[in-house]
Amino acid sequence: MSLVEVQNVTKVYKRDSLEIPVLQNISLSVPEGEFLALMGPSGSGKTTLLNLISGIDQPTSGSIVVQGTDISKLSEGALAKWRSHNIGFVFQFYNLLPVMTAYENVELPLLLTNLSKKQKKERVEMVLKVVGLEDRMDHYPRQLSGGQQQRVAIARAIVTDPTLIIGDEPTGDLDRKSAEEILILIGRLNSEFKKTVVMVTHDPHAAESAHKIQHLDKGELRAN
């Protein structure tokens, strides 16, 4: 069964009277439980496609259906709510709040939920254990290595138990050893926890962790 169904999607950005086509007639199907890597040169539209699949941006034409919901038809408010329940984001730069501990950073998405204080605590401690940082929960980002900070970001991405994990160059700012550890962790989330993963990467080695690789070139998709 397809978790993500992108049908004939085109994305054009407008600047005054100038039209800049970024994606042209893209169709893509991501089965439930898939780990898909998207590759392509800078400017090929990889991040734009991720933003469309995750509801951060809307297509100019075409439809995007995720788990039966056509997100291309949702209002801004409905999209924000949908994202908070369904998408876990992992970025190249960890986007952690420096004034908060690892625990507090991971807890952030849960503040929008109706979980009790006890349920939030159990959930945060569980995901920090999954990423191997249960002994670092009181540390601030500055006290953690890059790889550890990315683990905190992954814990924050999975704490709401999202349907889909979206990774935008998640190993792009890490040394080879830390990158390898993060790829193993993302692979575990996919295989053990049955999370569907769509990851953009420049790195062929990182892409090898995925079940399937697709290439974007000049806004068009081609299979590997």
N, C-alpha and C positions, 0 to 999 in steps of 0.2 A: 504493500500500500504506500502511495506517495504521501509524504508529510508536507513537502513543499512542491507546488506546481506553478511554475512561471510560464505564462502563455503569451507569446507575441508581444513582449514588453519592449517599448521604446522609451528612452529618456532623453529629453532635449532641455538644456538649460537656456534661459533667455536673459540676455543682457541688453537692455534697451531694445533696439531693433535687431540685434544680432542673435542668431540661434546657433547654439553649440550642441550638436548631437553627441551623446556620450555612449548610449546603448542603442543598438538597432535590431529590432525584431528578435529578441532573445526568447528562446523557449528552453526550459530546464526542469527536470523532474528529479527530486531528491527523495528516495524511499525512506521510510521510517527506519532508524538504526544505522543509516549511512554515515560514513565519514568522507566528506568530499573536500578536495583541495582545489581551489581556483588559482590558476597561475596566469601570468601575462606581464608585459612590460608596464612601466609607469604610464599612467594616462590611458590604459586600455579599458578602464571602466570597472575594475574589480571591486573597489570600495563602494562605488555607486550601486552595483548589483547587491552587495551585502546590505547596504542601507535600505534598499527597496524590499529585500526579503525580510528584513527585521522591522520594517514599518517606520524607520527614521525618516524616509523620504517616500514620495509617491511617484508612480510612473506617469509619463505623459500619455501613454496609451498602453493597452494590454491589461492583463489581470495577474494578480499574485494571490494564490490560495494557499494558506497554511493551516493544516489540520482542519480543513473544511470551511475555514473562514476566508472570504475574499477581502483581504486587508486593503486592497486598492480602493474599496468603497467606504471605508470607515472614516468617521470624522476625527479631527485631531485628538479630542478628548477620549474617544473610544479607542483610538490607536495607542495612546499613552497607557491606558488601562490594560489593553491587550498585551503590549510589550512587557509590562511589569509582571504579567502572569506567565508569559510564554517564551521569552527570550533571555538568554544569559550572554552578556557581552564580555569578550576578552580582547583588549586592545594592545597595540605595540608598547605604548607607554601606559603605566599601570593605573593611572588616574585615581590613585589613593589619596585620601585627605590626610595631609601631614600632621594635623593636630589631633588625629584620632588613632587609637591603637588598632592593631590587626583585628581584634575582636569587634571593635566599634565600626570599622570599615566594612566588615563582612555583614554586620547586623543592619546596615543602612537600608537595603531593599526591603527588609522585614518591617520597617517602621510604617510602611504603607499598608500592611496586612492587619487582619483581625486576630492574629495569634496572641496568646497570652504571653506574659513576660517569661514564664517558665518554658513555654514552647519555643519562644525565640532563642532562649539560652541553649536549649537542647539542640536546636537546628544549627546554630552557629558553631557550637562545640563539635558537632558531628562532622560538618564540612571542613572545619580546620583539621580534624583528625584525618579525613579523606586525603587532604593535600599535604599531610605530614607536618603540620605546624601547630599542633595542640600545645607544644611547649613554648610557643612564641606569641601567644594571643595577646599578651600585655605589652608587646613591643610596638614602638612607633615605626612608620615606614623607614625613617632615617637609620634605624638600628638594624635593618634587614638588608640582605644582599638583593641584587636585581632579581635573581631567580626566586628568592623568597617572597619578594614583593609581587611578582607575577603569580605565585601560588595563592597569595592573599586575594589577588584580583580574581583568580579562578574560583576560589571559595565563595567570593561575593557573587560571582556569576551563577553559581549552582545552588545558592542557599534558598532560593524560592522554588527549587525543583522545576526549572524551565523545561519546555518540550525540546527546544532547539538551542544549541550553543553556537554563537557566531564569533569567530576569531579573525581579527584583522591584524595580520603579521604578528601573532602572539609571541614569536621567538625572535623578532627583528631587532630587539635591543639587548639581546643576551649573548654571553659567550657560548661557545660550542657545548660545553658540559651542561650549563644551566638550560640551554635550549633543548638538549637531549632529554633532560629530566622533565621539562614541561611537555614535550611531545609524548613521552611515556605516560604522563599523567592524563593528558587529553585522550590518548588511546584507551586508557583505563576507564575514563568516564564514558567513552563510547562502548567498549566491550562489556564492562561489568555493570555499569549503571544504565546502559541502553540509551544514552543520549545521542541524538542526531547532531552531527557537527558539520558546519560549513566554515572552512578556513581559507582565508586569502594568504598566500605566501609568495615571496620572491625566490625562496630557497628550495631547490630541487630535493635536497636531503629531507627537509621538513615535509615536503609534499609526499614523499615516499611513505610516510606514516599513514596516509589516507587509503581508503579502499579504492578510490577513484580520483583521477585528476582530469580537470577540464581546463582548457586554455581560452582566455579572452584575448582578442587582438583587434585593436581599432573598433571596439564596441561590438564585435561579433564573437560568438561562441563557437569553438570547435572542439570536438572530443580528442582525447589524447591518441 
